[in-house]
Amino acid sequence: MSAKLIVYPPDEQGRRWVRYDSVAIGVAHRPSDIRVFLADAGLENAKDVDVTDPDFVEWRGAGPEAWDPSP
């Protein structure tokens, strides 16, 4: 199964684009933003989502600990 959630590398301001089921759902500044976007997209129990689960989330360029701007 491929990940349903894709988090792109941080940009020059440290923001990370987020897609869920192939739809852009927001630009995150921190991991908690991702849960808010998922709730807004209608995912039940979004507050309990494990953003480190590789079966659900694909972190591109850097993992969940990276929120600093790109060099």
mmCIF file as Biopython writes it, N, C-alpha, C and O atoms, coordinates in Angstrom:
data_model
#
loop_
_atom_site.group_PDB
_atom_site.id
_atom_site.type_symbol
_atom_site.label_atom_id
_atom_site.label_alt_id
_atom_site.label_comp_id
_atom_site.label_asym_id
_atom_site.label_entity_id
_atom_site.label_seq_id
_atom_site.pdbx_PDB_ins_code
_atom_site.Cartn_x
_atom_site.Cartn_y
_atom_site.Cartn_z
_atom_site.occupancy
_atom_site.B_iso_or_equiv
_atom_site.auth_seq_id
_atom_site.auth_asym_id
_atom_site.pdbx_PDB_model_num
ATOM 1   N N  . MET A ? 1  ? 0.840   -1.184 0.000  1.0 0.0 1  A 1 
ATOM 2   C CA . MET A ? 1  ? 0.000   0.000  0.000  1.0 0.0 1  A 1 
ATOM 3   C C  . MET A ? 1  ? 0.884   1.246  0.000  1.0 0.0 1  A 1 
ATOM 4   O O  . MET A ? 1  ? 1.837   1.332  0.775  1.0 0.0 1  A 1 
ATOM 5   N N  . SER A ? 2  ? 0.580   2.183  -0.842 1.0 0.0 2  A 1 
ATOM 6   C CA . SER A ? 2  ? 1.350   3.419  -0.843 1.0 0.0 2  A 1 
ATOM 7   C C  . SER A ? 2  ? 0.755   4.390  0.180  1.0 0.0 2  A 1 
ATOM 8   O O  . SER A ? 2  ? -0.421  4.307  0.532  1.0 0.0 2  A 1 
ATOM 9   N N  . ALA A ? 3  ? 1.588   5.297  0.639  1.0 0.0 3  A 1 
ATOM 10  C CA . ALA A ? 3  ? 1.166   6.267  1.642  1.0 0.0 3  A 1 
ATOM 11  C C  . ALA A ? 3  ? 0.040   7.136  1.101  1.0 0.0 3  A 1 
ATOM 12  O O  . ALA A ? 3  ? 0.047   7.513  -0.071 1.0 0.0 3  A 1 
ATOM 13  N N  . LYS A ? 4  ? -0.930  7.453  1.958  1.0 0.0 4  A 1 
ATOM 14  C CA . LYS A ? 4  ? -2.034  8.330  1.566  1.0 0.0 4  A 1 
ATOM 15  C C  . LYS A ? 4  ? -1.678  9.792  1.781  1.0 0.0 4  A 1 
ATOM 16  O O  . LYS A ? 4  ? -2.263  10.682 1.163  1.0 0.0 4  A 1 
ATOM 17  N N  . LEU A ? 5  ? -0.709  10.033 2.665  1.0 0.0 5  A 1 
ATOM 18  C CA . LEU A ? 5  ? -0.321  11.387 3.025  1.0 0.0 5  A 1 
ATOM 19  C C  . LEU A ? 5  ? 1.115   11.613 2.570  1.0 0.0 5  A 1 
ATOM 20  O O  . LEU A ? 5  ? 1.997   10.804 2.858  1.0 0.0 5  A 1 
ATOM 21  N N  . ILE A ? 6  ? 1.346   12.705 1.863  1.0 0.0 6  A 1 
ATOM 22  C CA . ILE A ? 6  ? 2.698   13.043 1.411  1.0 0.0 6  A 1 
ATOM 23  C C  . ILE A ? 6  ? 3.047   14.415 1.969  1.0 0.0 6  A 1 
ATOM 24  O O  . ILE A ? 6  ? 2.295   15.377 1.819  1.0 0.0 6  A 1 
ATOM 25  N N  . VAL A ? 7  ? 4.215   14.482 2.621  1.0 0.0 7  A 1 
ATOM 26  C CA . VAL A ? 7  ? 4.715   15.742 3.161  1.0 0.0 7  A 1 
ATOM 27  C C  . VAL A ? 7  ? 6.002   16.063 2.412  1.0 0.0 7  A 1 
ATOM 28  O O  . VAL A ? 7  ? 6.960   15.292 2.443  1.0 0.0 7  A 1 
ATOM 29  N N  . TYR A ? 8  ? 6.011   17.200 1.746  1.0 0.0 8  A 1 
ATOM 30  C CA . TYR A ? 8  ? 7.131   17.591 0.905  1.0 0.0 8  A 1 
ATOM 31  C C  . TYR A ? 8  ? 8.237   18.264 1.722  1.0 0.0 8  A 1 
ATOM 32  O O  . TYR A ? 8  ? 7.998   18.692 2.851  1.0 0.0 8  A 1 
ATOM 33  N N  . PRO A ? 9  ? 9.459   18.362 1.152  1.0 0.0 9  A 1 
ATOM 34  C CA . PRO A ? 9  ? 10.583  18.971 1.887  1.0 0.0 9  A 1 
ATOM 35  C C  . PRO A ? 9  ? 10.296  20.417 2.278  1.0 0.0 9  A 1 
ATOM 36  O O  . PRO A ? 9  ? 9.490   21.088 1.633  1.0 0.0 9  A 1 
ATOM 37  N N  . PRO A ? 10 ? 10.954  20.898 3.334  1.0 0.0 10 A 1 
ATOM 38  C CA . PRO A ? 10 ? 10.764  22.298 3.739  1.0 0.0 10 A 1 
ATOM 39  C C  . PRO A ? 10 ? 11.247  23.250 2.650  1.0 0.0 10 A 1 
ATOM 40  O O  . PRO A ? 10 ? 12.263  23.009 1.999  1.0 0.0 10 A 1 
ATOM 41  N N  . ASP A ? 11 ? 10.496  24.336 2.465  1.0 0.0 11 A 1 
ATOM 42  C CA . ASP A ? 11 ? 10.918  25.356 1.504  1.0 0.0 11 A 1 
ATOM 43  C C  . ASP A ? 11 ? 11.824  26.375 2.196  1.0 0.0 11 A 1 
ATOM 44  O O  . ASP A ? 11 ? 12.294  26.134 3.309  1.0 0.0 11 A 1 
ATOM 45  N N  . GLU A ? 12 ? 12.068  27.503 1.546  1.0 0.0 12 A 1 
ATOM 46  C CA . GLU A ? 12 ? 12.970  28.526 2.077  1.0 0.0 12 A 1 
ATOM 47  C C  . GLU A ? 12 ? 12.493  29.139 3.388  1.0 0.0 12 A 1 
ATOM 48  O O  . GLU A ? 12 ? 13.295  29.701 4.134  1.0 0.0 12 A 1 
ATOM 49  N N  . GLN A ? 13 ? 11.206  29.040 3.674  1.0 0.0 13 A 1 
ATOM 50  C CA . GLN A ? 13 ? 10.649  29.569 4.919  1.0 0.0 13 A 1 
ATOM 51  C C  . GLN A ? 13 ? 10.377  28.464 5.954  1.0 0.0 13 A 1 
ATOM 52  O O  . GLN A ? 13 ? 9.861   28.749 7.035  1.0 0.0 13 A 1 
ATOM 53  N N  . GLY A ? 14 ? 10.717  27.218 5.636  1.0 0.0 14 A 1 
ATOM 54  C CA . GLY A ? 14 ? 10.483  26.113 6.556  1.0 0.0 14 A 1 
ATOM 55  C C  . GLY A ? 14 ? 9.095   25.502 6.441  1.0 0.0 14 A 1 
ATOM 56  O O  . GLY A ? 14 ? 8.722   24.660 7.257  1.0 0.0 14 A 1 
ATOM 57  N N  . ARG A ? 15 ? 8.329   25.914 5.443  1.0 0.0 15 A 1 
ATOM 58  C CA . ARG A ? 15 ? 6.976   25.375 5.237  1.0 0.0 15 A 1 
ATOM 59  C C  . ARG A ? 15 ? 7.057   24.088 4.442  1.0 0.0 15 A 1 
ATOM 60  O O  . ARG A ? 15 ? 7.950   23.910 3.614  1.0 0.0 15 A 1 
ATOM 61  N N  . ARG A ? 16 ? 6.114   23.191 4.703  1.0 0.0 16 A 1 
ATOM 62  C CA . ARG A ? 16 ? 6.074   21.915 3.973  1.0 0.0 16 A 1 
ATOM 63  C C  . ARG A ? 16 ? 4.677   21.707 3.406  1.0 0.0 16 A 1 
ATOM 64  O O  . ARG A ? 16 ? 3.692   21.686 4.144  1.0 0.0 16 A 1 
ATOM 65  N N  . TRP A ? 17 ? 4.599   21.552 2.075  1.0 0.0 17 A 1 
ATOM 66  C CA . TRP A ? 17 ? 3.322   21.264 1.429  1.0 0.0 17 A 1 
ATOM 67  C C  . TRP A ? 17 ? 2.859   19.880 1.844  1.0 0.0 17 A 1 
ATOM 68  O O  . TRP A ? 17 ? 3.671   18.975 2.033  1.0 0.0 17 A 1 
ATOM 69  N N  . VAL A ? 18 ? 1.552   19.719 1.983  1.0 0.0 18 A 1 
ATOM 70  C CA . VAL A ? 18 ? 0.972   18.451 2.416  1.0 0.0 18 A 1 
ATOM 71  C C  . VAL A ? 18 ? -0.131  18.057 1.448  1.0 0.0 18 A 1 
ATOM 72  O O  . VAL A ? 18 ? -0.988  18.870 1.102  1.0 0.0 18 A 1 
ATOM 73  N N  . ARG A ? 19 ? -0.101  16.782 1.007  1.0 0.0 19 A 1 
ATOM 74  C CA . ARG A ? 19 ? -1.148  16.233 0.130  1.0 0.0 19 A 1 
ATOM 75  C C  . ARG A ? 19 ? -1.741  15.009 0.806  1.0 0.0 19 A 1 
ATOM 76  O O  . ARG A ? 19 ? -1.024  14.214 1.415  1.0 0.0 19 A 1 
ATOM 77  N N  . TYR A ? 20 ? -3.066  14.863 0.695  1.0 0.0 20 A 1 
ATOM 78  C CA . TYR A ? 20 ? -3.765  13.697 1.234  1.0 0.0 20 A 1 
ATOM 79  C C  . TYR A ? 20 ? -4.658  13.142 0.133  1.0 0.0 20 A 1 
ATOM 80  O O  . TYR A ? 20 ? -5.471  13.871 -0.434 1.0 0.0 20 A 1 
ATOM 81  N N  . ASP A ? 21 ? -4.511  11.871 -0.167 1.0 0.0 21 A 1 
ATOM 82  C CA . ASP A ? 21 ? -5.266  11.252 -1.266 1.0 0.0 21 A 1 
ATOM 83  C C  . ASP A ? 21 ? -5.141  12.060 -2.553 1.0 0.0 21 A 1 
ATOM 84  O O  . ASP A ? 21 ? -6.125  12.290 -3.256 1.0 0.0 21 A 1 
ATOM 85  N N  . SER A ? 22 ? -3.910  12.490 -2.852 1.0 0.0 22 A 1 
ATOM 86  C CA . SER A ? 22 ? -3.567  13.222 -4.081 1.0 0.0 22 A 1 
ATOM 87  C C  . SER A ? 22 ? -4.133  14.635 -4.151 1.0 0.0 22 A 1 
ATOM 88  O O  . SER A ? 22 ? -4.114  15.244 -5.221 1.0 0.0 22 A 1 
ATOM 89  N N  . VAL A ? 23 ? -4.633  15.169 -3.047 1.0 0.0 23 A 1 
ATOM 90  C CA . VAL A ? 23 ? -5.182  16.521 -3.022 1.0 0.0 23 A 1 
ATOM 91  C C  . VAL A ? 23 ? -4.352  17.367 -2.061 1.0 0.0 23 A 1 
ATOM 92  O O  . VAL A ? 23 ? -4.102  16.959 -0.927 1.0 0.0 23 A 1 
ATOM 93  N N  . ALA A ? 24 ? -3.924  18.549 -2.516 1.0 0.0 24 A 1 
ATOM 94  C CA . ALA A ? 24 ? -3.203  19.462 -1.627 1.0 0.0 24 A 1 
ATOM 95  C C  . ALA A ? 24 ? -4.148  19.906 -0.522 1.0 0.0 24 A 1 
ATOM 96  O O  . ALA A ? 24 ? -5.241  20.403 -0.791 1.0 0.0 24 A 1 
ATOM 97  N N  . ILE A ? 25 ? -3.713  19.719 0.739  1.0 0.0 25 A 1 
ATOM 98  C CA . ILE A ? 25 ? -4.595  20.083 1.858  1.0 0.0 25 A 1 
ATOM 99  C C  . ILE A ? 25 ? -4.030  21.205 2.712  1.0 0.0 25 A 1 
ATOM 100 O O  . ILE A ? 25 ? -4.709  21.678 3.623  1.0 0.0 25 A 1 
ATOM 101 N N  . GLY A ? 26 ? -2.800  21.645 2.442  1.0 0.0 26 A 1 
ATOM 102 C CA . GLY A ? 26 ? -2.279  22.766 3.205  1.0 0.0 26 A 1 
ATOM 103 C C  . GLY A ? 26 ? -0.772  22.856 3.171  1.0 0.0 26 A 1 
ATOM 104 O O  . GLY A ? 26 ? -0.085  22.032 2.567  1.0 0.0 26 A 1 
ATOM 105 N N  . VAL A ? 27 ? -0.277  23.888 3.843  1.0 0.0 27 A 1 
ATOM 106 C CA . VAL A ? 27 ? 1.149   24.120 3.997  1.0 0.0 27 A 1 
ATOM 107 C C  . VAL A ? 27 ? 1.422   24.136 5.499  1.0 0.0 27 A 1 
ATOM 108 O O  . VAL A ? 27 ? 0.967   25.028 6.216  1.0 0.0 27 A 1 
ATOM 109 N N  . ALA A ? 28 ? 2.169   23.142 5.962  1.0 0.0 28 A 1 
ATOM 110 C CA . ALA A ? 28 ? 2.412   22.976 7.390  1.0 0.0 28 A 1 
ATOM 111 C C  . ALA A ? 28 ? 3.668   23.710 7.844  1.0 0.0 28 A 1 
ATOM 112 O O  . ALA A ? 28 ? 4.661   23.798 7.121  1.0 0.0 28 A 1 
ATOM 113 N N  . HIS A ? 29 ? 3.590   24.235 9.067  1.0 0.0 29 A 1 
ATOM 114 C CA . HIS A ? 29 ? 4.740   24.858 9.715  1.0 0.0 29 A 1 
ATOM 115 C C  . HIS A ? 29 ? 5.273   23.978 10.837 1.0 0.0 29 A 1 
ATOM 116 O O  . HIS A ? 29 ? 6.372   24.199 11.346 1.0 0.0 29 A 1 
ATOM 117 N N  . ARG A ? 30 ? 4.477   22.971 11.218 1.0 0.0 30 A 1 
ATOM 118 C CA . ARG A ? 30 ? 4.831   22.042 12.294 1.0 0.0 30 A 1 
ATOM 119 C C  . ARG A ? 30 ? 3.966   20.794 12.145 1.0 0.0 30 A 1 
ATOM 120 O O  . ARG A ? 30 ? 2.939   20.852 11.468 1.0 0.0 30 A 1 
ATOM 121 N N  . PRO A ? 31 ? 4.344   19.661 12.755 1.0 0.0 31 A 1 
ATOM 122 C CA . PRO A ? 31 ? 3.563   18.429 12.614 1.0 0.0 31 A 1 
ATOM 123 C C  . PRO A ? 31 ? 2.095   18.556 13.044 1.0 0.0 31 A 1 
ATOM 124 O O  . PRO A ? 31 ? 1.225   17.920 12.450 1.0 0.0 31 A 1 
ATOM 125 N N  . SER A ? 32 ? 1.815   19.360 14.056 1.0 0.0 32 A 1 
ATOM 126 C CA . SER A ? 32 ? 0.421   19.497 14.512 1.0 0.0 32 A 1 
ATOM 127 C C  . SER A ? 32 ? -0.476  20.090 13.420 1.0 0.0 32 A 1 
ATOM 128 O O  . SER A ? 32 ? -1.676  19.815 13.398 1.0 0.0 32 A 1 
ATOM 129 N N  . ASP A ? 33 ? 0.087   20.895 12.519 1.0 0.0 33 A 1 
ATOM 130 C CA . ASP A ? 33 ? -0.694  21.445 11.402 1.0 0.0 33 A 1 
ATOM 131 C C  . ASP A ? 33 ? -1.257  20.317 10.533 1.0 0.0 33 A 1 
ATOM 132 O O  . ASP A ? 33 ? -2.372  20.415 10.022 1.0 0.0 33 A 1 
ATOM 133 N N  . ILE A ? 34 ? -0.481  19.256 10.374 1.0 0.0 34 A 1 
ATOM 134 C CA . ILE A ? 34 ? -0.901  18.148 9.520  1.0 0.0 34 A 1 
ATOM 135 C C  . ILE A ? 34 ? -2.176  17.517 10.058 1.0 0.0 34 A 1 
ATOM 136 O O  . ILE A ? 34 ? -3.079  17.195 9.285  1.0 0.0 34 A 1 
ATOM 137 N N  . ARG A ? 35 ? -2.262  17.338 11.353 1.0 0.0 35 A 1 
ATOM 138 C CA . ARG A ? 35 ? -3.471  16.750 11.958 1.0 0.0 35 A 1 
ATOM 139 C C  . ARG A ? 35 ? -4.685  17.665 11.759 1.0 0.0 35 A 1 
ATOM 140 O O  . ARG A ? 35 ? -5.795  17.182 11.540 1.0 0.0 35 A 1 
ATOM 141 N N  . VAL A ? 36 ? -4.477  18.963 11.834 1.0 0.0 36 A 1 
ATOM 142 C CA . VAL A ? 36 ? -5.563  19.921 11.598 1.0 0.0 36 A 1 
ATOM 143 C C  . VAL A ? 36 ? -6.044  19.807 10.152 1.0 0.0 36 A 1 
ATOM 144 O O  . VAL A ? 36 ? -7.249  19.779 9.901  1.0 0.0 36 A 1 
ATOM 145 N N  . PHE A ? 37 ? -5.115  19.741 9.204  1.0 0.0 37 A 1 
ATOM 146 C CA . PHE A ? 37 ? -5.483  19.614 7.791  1.0 0.0 37 A 1 
ATOM 147 C C  . PHE A ? 37 ? -6.270  18.321 7.549  1.0 0.0 37 A 1 
ATOM 148 O O  . PHE A ? 37 ? -7.255  18.316 6.811  1.0 0.0 37 A 1 
ATOM 149 N N  . LEU A ? 38 ? -5.825  17.228 8.178  1.0 0.0 38 A 1 
ATOM 150 C CA . LEU A ? 38 ? -6.524  15.949 8.009  1.0 0.0 38 A 1 
ATOM 151 C C  . LEU A ? 38 ? -7.940  16.019 8.571  1.0 0.0 38 A 1 
ATOM 152 O O  . LEU A ? 38 ? -8.874  15.492 7.966  1.0 0.0 38 A 1 
ATOM 153 N N  . ALA A ? 39 ? -8.103  16.659 9.708  1.0 0.0 39 A 1 
ATOM 154 C CA . ALA A ? 39 ? -9.442  16.825 10.290 1.0 0.0 39 A 1 
ATOM 155 C C  . ALA A ? 39 ? -10.318 17.653 9.360  1.0 0.0 39 A 1 
ATOM 156 O O  . ALA A ? 39 ? -11.482 17.321 9.134  1.0 0.0 39 A 1 
ATOM 157 N N  . ASP A ? 40 ? -9.753  18.733 8.820  1.0 0.0 40 A 1 
ATOM 158 C CA . ASP A ? 40 ? -10.502 19.582 7.880  1.0 0.0 40 A 1 
ATOM 159 C C  . ASP A ? 40 ? -10.879 18.813 6.616  1.0 0.0 40 A 1 
ATOM 160 O O  . ASP A ? 40 ? -11.898 19.102 5.989  1.0 0.0 40 A 1 
ATOM 161 N N  . ALA A ? 41 ? -10.046 17.821 6.241  1.0 0.0 41 A 1 
ATOM 162 C CA . ALA A ? 41 ? -10.320 17.006 5.054  1.0 0.0 41 A 1 
ATOM 163 C C  . ALA A ? 41 ? -11.326 15.893 5.345  1.0 0.0 41 A 1 
ATOM 164 O O  . ALA A ? 41 ? -11.710 15.149 4.442  1.0 0.0 41 A 1 
ATOM 165 N N  . GLY A ? 42 ? -11.757 15.777 6.612  1.0 0.0 42 A 1 
ATOM 166 C CA . GLY A ? 42 ? -12.785 14.809 6.963  1.0 0.0 42 A 1 
ATOM 167 C C  . GLY A ? 42 ? -12.291 13.489 7.521  1.0 0.0 42 A 1 
ATOM 168 O O  . GLY A ? 42 ? -13.088 12.567 7.695  1.0 0.0 42 A 1 
ATOM 169 N N  . LEU A ? 43 ? -10.999 13.365 7.809  1.0 0.0 43 A 1 
ATOM 170 C CA . LEU A ? 43 ? -10.477 12.120 8.371  1.0 0.0 43 A 1 
ATOM 171 C C  . LEU A ? 43 ? -10.888 12.008 9.835  1.0 0.0 43 A 1 
ATOM 172 O O  . LEU A ? 43 ? -10.564 12.870 10.652 1.0 0.0 43 A 1 
ATOM 173 N N  . GLU A ? 44 ? -11.602 10.936 10.152 1.0 0.0 44 A 1 
ATOM 174 C CA . GLU A ? 44 ? -11.996 10.710 11.541 1.0 0.0 44 A 1 
ATOM 175 C C  . GLU A ? 44 ? -10.760 10.407 12.373 1.0 0.0 44 A 1 
ATOM 176 O O  . GLU A ? 44 ? -9.817  9.780  11.889 1.0 0.0 44 A 1 
ATOM 177 N N  . ASN A ? 45 ? -10.766 10.845 13.609 1.0 0.0 45 A 1 
ATOM 178 C CA . ASN A ? 45 ? -9.654  10.622 14.541 1.0 0.0 45 A 1 
ATOM 179 C C  . ASN A ? 45 ? -8.333  11.188 14.026 1.0 0.0 45 A 1 
ATOM 180 O O  . ASN A ? 45 ? -7.271  10.622 14.288 1.0 0.0 45 A 1 
ATOM 181 N N  . ALA A ? 46 ? -8.391  12.274 13.311 1.0 0.0 46 A 1 
ATOM 182 C CA . ALA A ? 46 ? -7.181  12.889 12.757 1.0 0.0 46 A 1 
ATOM 183 C C  . ALA A ? 46 ? -6.195  13.260 13.866 1.0 0.0 46 A 1 
ATOM 184 O O  . ALA A ? 46 ? -4.983  13.219 13.653 1.0 0.0 46 A 1 
ATOM 185 N N  . LYS A ? 47 ? -6.698  13.619 15.033 1.0 0.0 47 A 1 
ATOM 186 C CA . LYS A ? 47 ? -5.812  14.007 16.128 1.0 0.0 47 A 1 
ATOM 187 C C  . LYS A ? 47 ? -4.961  12.850 16.624 1.0 0.0 47 A 1 
ATOM 188 O O  . LYS A ? 47 ? -3.954  13.064 17.299 1.0 0.0 47 A 1 
ATOM 189 N N  . ASP A ? 48 ? -5.358  11.621 16.295 1.0 0.0 48 A 1 
ATOM 190 C CA . ASP A ? 48 ? -4.630  10.436 16.738 1.0 0.0 48 A 1 
ATOM 191 C C  . ASP A ? 48 ? -3.715  9.843  15.668 1.0 0.0 48 A 1 
ATOM 192 O O  . ASP A ? 48 ? -3.082  8.814  15.904 1.0 0.0 48 A 1 
ATOM 193 N N  . VAL A ? 49 ? -3.637  10.470 14.508 1.0 0.0 49 A 1 
ATOM 194 C CA . VAL A ? 49 ? -2.824  9.951  13.408 1.0 0.0 49 A 1 
ATOM 195 C C  . VAL A ? 49 ? -1.349  9.947  13.807 1.0 0.0 49 A 1 
ATOM 196 O O  . VAL A ? 49 ? -0.836  10.934 14.332 1.0 0.0 49 A 1 
ATOM 197 N N  . ASP A ? 50 ? -0.680  8.834  13.553 1.0 0.0 50 A 1 
ATOM 198 C CA . ASP A ? 50 ? 0.759   8.722  13.794 1.0 0.0 50 A 1 
ATOM 199 C C  . ASP A ? 50 ? 1.474   9.240  12.549 1.0 0.0 50 A 1 
ATOM 200 O O  . ASP A ? 50 ? 1.536   8.555  11.528 1.0 0.0 50 A 1 
ATOM 201 N N  . VAL A ? 51 ? 2.009   10.447 12.641 1.0 0.0 51 A 1 
ATOM 202 C CA . VAL A ? 51 ? 2.651   11.051 11.474 1.0 0.0 51 A 1 
ATOM 203 C C  . VAL A ? 51 ? 4.010   10.430 11.164 1.0 0.0 51 A 1 
ATOM 204 O O  . VAL A ? 51 ? 4.679   10.850 10.219 1.0 0.0 51 A 1 
ATOM 205 N N  . THR A ? 52 ? 4.426   9.434  11.949 1.0 0.0 52 A 1 
ATOM 206 C CA . THR A ? 52 ? 5.673   8.721  11.664 1.0 0.0 52 A 1 
ATOM 207 C C  . THR A ? 52 ? 5.412   7.355  11.051 1.0 0.0 52 A 1 
ATOM 208 O O  . THR A ? 52 ? 6.362   6.629  10.757 1.0 0.0 52 A 1 
ATOM 209 N N  . ASP A ? 53 ? 4.148   6.983  10.848 1.0 0.0 53 A 1 
ATOM 210 C CA . ASP A ? 53 ? 3.796   5.676  10.292 1.0 0.0 53 A 1 
ATOM 211 C C  . ASP A ? 53 ? 4.086   5.656  8.788  1.0 0.0 53 A 1 
ATOM 212 O O  . ASP A ? 53 ? 3.394   6.327  8.022  1.0 0.0 53 A 1 
ATOM 213 N N  . PRO A ? 54 ? 5.096   4.897  8.354  1.0 0.0 54 A 1 
ATOM 214 C CA . PRO A ? 54 ? 5.459   4.903  6.932  1.0 0.0 54 A 1 
ATOM 215 C C  . PRO A ? 54 ? 4.404   4.278  6.020  1.0 0.0 54 A 1 
ATOM 216 O O  . PRO A ? 54 ? 4.450   4.477  4.807  1.0 0.0 54 A 1 
ATOM 217 N N  . ASP A ? 55 ? 3.460   3.529  6.580  1.0 0.0 55 A 1 
ATOM 218 C CA . ASP A ? 55 ? 2.371   2.989  5.762  1.0 0.0 55 A 1 
ATOM 219 C C  . ASP A ? 55 ? 1.329   4.057  5.435  1.0 0.0 55 A 1 
ATOM 220 O O  . ASP A ? 55 ? 0.544   3.898  4.500  1.0 0.0 55 A 1 
ATOM 221 N N  . PHE A ? 56 ? 1.324   5.142  6.204  1.0 0.0 56 A 1 
ATOM 222 C CA . PHE A ? 56 ? 0.346   6.207  5.997  1.0 0.0 56 A 1 
ATOM 223 C C  . PHE A ? 56 ? 0.984   7.483  5.446  1.0 0.0 56 A 1 
ATOM 224 O O  . PHE A ? 56 ? 0.378   8.184  4.636  1.0 0.0 56 A 1 
ATOM 225 N N  . VAL A ? 57 ? 2.219   7.784  5.893  1.0 0.0 57 A 1 
ATOM 226 C CA . VAL A ? 57 ? 2.868   9.049  5.550  1.0 0.0 57 A 1 
ATOM 227 C C  . VAL A ? 57 ? 4.162   8.809  4.782  1.0 0.0 57 A 1 
ATOM 228 O O  . VAL A ? 57 ? 4.986   7.979  5.165  1.0 0.0 57 A 1 
ATOM 229 N N  . GLU A ? 58 ? 4.322   9.549  3.695  1.0 0.0 58 A 1 
ATOM 230 C CA . GLU A ? 58 ? 5.590   9.565  2.972  1.0 0.0 58 A 1 
ATOM 231 C C  . GLU A ? 58 ? 6.216   10.937 3.176  1.0 0.0 58 A 1 
ATOM 232 O O  . GLU A ? 58 ? 5.705   11.942 2.682  1.0 0.0 58 A 1 
ATOM 233 N N  . TRP A ? 59 ? 7.326   10.972 3.908  1.0 0.0 59 A 1 
ATOM 234 C CA . TRP A ? 59 ? 8.062   12.212 4.142  1.0 0.0 59 A 1 
ATOM 235 C C  . TRP A ? 59 ? 9.093   12.349 3.040  1.0 0.0 59 A 1 
ATOM 236 O O  . TRP A ? 59 ? 9.988   11.511 2.926  1.0 0.0 59 A 1 
ATOM 237 N N  . ARG A ? 60 ? 8.986   13.375 2.237  1.0 0.0 60 A 1 
ATOM 238 C CA . ARG A ? 60 ? 9.919   13.570 1.128  1.0 0.0 60 A 1 
ATOM 239 C C  . ARG A ? 60 ? 11.001  14.581 1.507  1.0 0.0 60 A 1 
ATOM 240 O O  . ARG A ? 60 ? 10.721  15.646 2.056  1.0 0.0 60 A 1 
ATOM 241 N N  . GLY A ? 61 ? 12.228  14.215 1.201  1.0 0.0 61 A 1 
ATOM 242 C CA . GLY A ? 61 ? 13.353  15.122 1.416  1.0 0.0 61 A 1 
ATOM 243 C C  . GLY A ? 61 ? 13.875  15.152 2.831  1.0 0.0 61 A 1 
ATOM 244 O O  . GLY A ? 61 ? 15.078  15.315 3.035  1.0 0.0 61 A 1 
ATOM 245 N N  . ALA A ? 62 ? 13.016  15.000 3.808  1.0 0.0 62 A 1 
ATOM 246 C CA . ALA A ? 62 ? 13.403  15.031 5.212  1.0 0.0 62 A 1 
ATOM 247 C C  . ALA A ? 62 ? 12.249  14.476 6.033  1.0 0.0 62 A 1 
ATOM 248 O O  . ALA A ? 62 ? 11.096  14.529 5.607  1.0 0.0 62 A 1 
ATOM 249 N N  . GLY A ? 63 ? 12.555  13.949 7.197  1.0 0.0 63 A 1 
ATOM 250 C CA . GLY A ? 63 ? 11.540  13.342 8.048  1.0 0.0 63 A 1 
ATOM 251 C C  . GLY A ? 63 ? 10.767  14.341 8.884  1.0 0.0 63 A 1 
ATOM 252 O O  . GLY A ? 63 ? 10.899  15.552 8.704  1.0 0.0 63 A 1 
ATOM 253 N N  . PRO A ? 64 ? 9.956   13.826 9.806  1.0 0.0 64 A 1 
ATOM 254 C CA . PRO A ? 64 ? 9.064   14.681 10.607 1.0 0.0 64 A 1 
ATOM 255 C C  . PRO A ? 64 ? 9.780   15.632 11.554 1.0 0.0 64 A 1 
ATOM 256 O O  . PRO A ? 64 ? 9.150   16.530 12.113 1.0 0.0 64 A 1 
ATOM 257 N N  . GLU A ? 65 ? 11.079  15.455 11.743 1.0 0.0 65 A 1 
ATOM 258 C CA . GLU A ? 65 ? 11.824  16.334 12.642 1.0 0.0 65 A 1 
ATOM 259 C C  . GLU A ? 65 ? 12.357  17.580 11.913 1.0 0.0 65 A 1 
ATOM 260 O O  . GLU A ? 65 ? 12.855  18.502 12.560 1.0 0.0 65 A 1 
ATOM 261 N N  . ALA A ? 66 ? 12.259  17.616 10.599 1.0 0.0 66 A 1 
ATOM 262 C CA . ALA A ? 66 ? 12.854  18.706 9.803  1.0 0.0 66 A 1 
ATOM 263 C C  . ALA A ? 66 ? 11.825  19.771 9.460  1.0 0.0 66 A 1 
ATOM 264 O O  . ALA A ? 66 ? 10.916  19.533 8.663  1.0 0.0 66 A 1 
ATOM 265 N N  . TRP A ? 67 ? 11.969  20.940 10.060 1.0 0.0 67 A 1 
ATOM 266 C CA . TRP A ? 67 ? 11.079  22.066 9.774  1.0 0.0 67 A 1 
ATOM 267 C C  . TRP A ? 67 ? 11.848  23.349 9.514  1.0 0.0 67 A 1 
ATOM 268 O O  . TRP A ? 67 ? 11.252  24.415 9.355  1.0 0.0 67 A 1 
ATOM 269 N N  . ASP A ? 68 ? 13.167  23.250 9.470  1.0 0.0 68 A 1 
ATOM 270 C CA . ASP A ? 68 ? 13.988  24.423 9.185  1.0 0.0 68 A 1 
ATOM 271 C C  . ASP A ? 68 ? 13.991  24.694 7.689  1.0 0.0 68 A 1 
ATOM 272 O O  . ASP A ? 68 ? 13.818  23.768 6.896  1.0 0.0 68 A 1 
ATOM 273 N N  . PRO A ? 69 ? 14.180  25.924 7.297  1.0 0.0 69 A 1 
ATOM 274 C CA . PRO A ? 69 ? 14.217  26.259 5.866  1.0 0.0 69 A 1 
ATOM 275 C C  . PRO A ? 69 ? 15.283  25.479 5.118  1.0 0.0 69 A 1 
ATOM 276 O O  . PRO A ? 69 ? 16.299  25.077 5.685  1.0 0.0 69 A 1 
ATOM 277 N N  . SER A ? 70 ? 15.030  25.274 3.832  1.0 0.0 70 A 1 
ATOM 278 C CA . SER A ? 70 ? 16.006  24.621 2.966  1.0 0.0 70 A 1 
ATOM 279 C C  . SER A ? 70 ? 17.233  25.508 2.826  1.0 0.0 70 A 1 
ATOM 280 O O  . SER A ? 70 ? 17.124  26.733 2.874  1.0 0.0 70 A 1 
ATOM 281 N N  . PRO A ? 71 ? 18.409  24.893 2.653  1.0 0.0 71 A 1 
ATOM 282 C CA . PRO A ? 71 ? 19.625  25.721 2.464  1.0 0.0 71 A 1 
ATOM 283 C C  . PRO A ? 71 ? 19.590  26.460 1.142  1.0 0.0 71 A 1 
ATOM 284 O O  . PRO A ? 71 ? 20.523  27.197 0.821  1.0 0.0 71 A 1 
#
